[in-house]
Amino acid sequence: MWTLPNILTMSRILALPLLGYLMWWPGWELGYLLAFGLYAAMGITDYFDGMLARASGAVSKLGIFLDPIADKIMVATVILVLTAMGVLRGPYVGDMHVLAGLIILVREIAVSGLREFLGGLQVSVPVSKLAKWKTTFQIIALGALILGQGLPDWNVVAGGITHNVPHTVGLVTLWAAAILTVITGWDYLRVGVKHMD
């Protein structure tokens, strides 16, 4: 049960309080740089736990259960802490960037519930290529938003407005992830509705 892939997955879950702590102090640049390093390490373990499980034939029920949970609570932790610290704010729309994070969180909860419902009916919902792109944008967005707080002087001026480069990349890719979230969430819902009559 406690294979290396499962230990890597559990390490991501256990590291979440530290990740949240490091991001909890606005203006603590070192904390955010450490948080970015931890976030990157968690992303690397996410890649390797699945790869190792498949390569070694160590895919387990515990791993199948824990891996998506670890991913979702990591995303939720980062979005919630960044929102609480006022990081999901930027030019043109101010605090409205929080909506992109909210869309992502709502979709994660809804799709988890849908998968649980369909699992009881022995219906599997494969992950689409578009959903993989959504995940990629989401990972880049959250990492860039963390990094932007650690590198507040990495700025460019465009249109008379000073933009922090990683923060701006983070906001743009967060909206890209939110748009793909709506599209892929709708695709999953259409599959689920067919089994709800």
Disulfide bonds with the S-S distance in Angstrom:
none
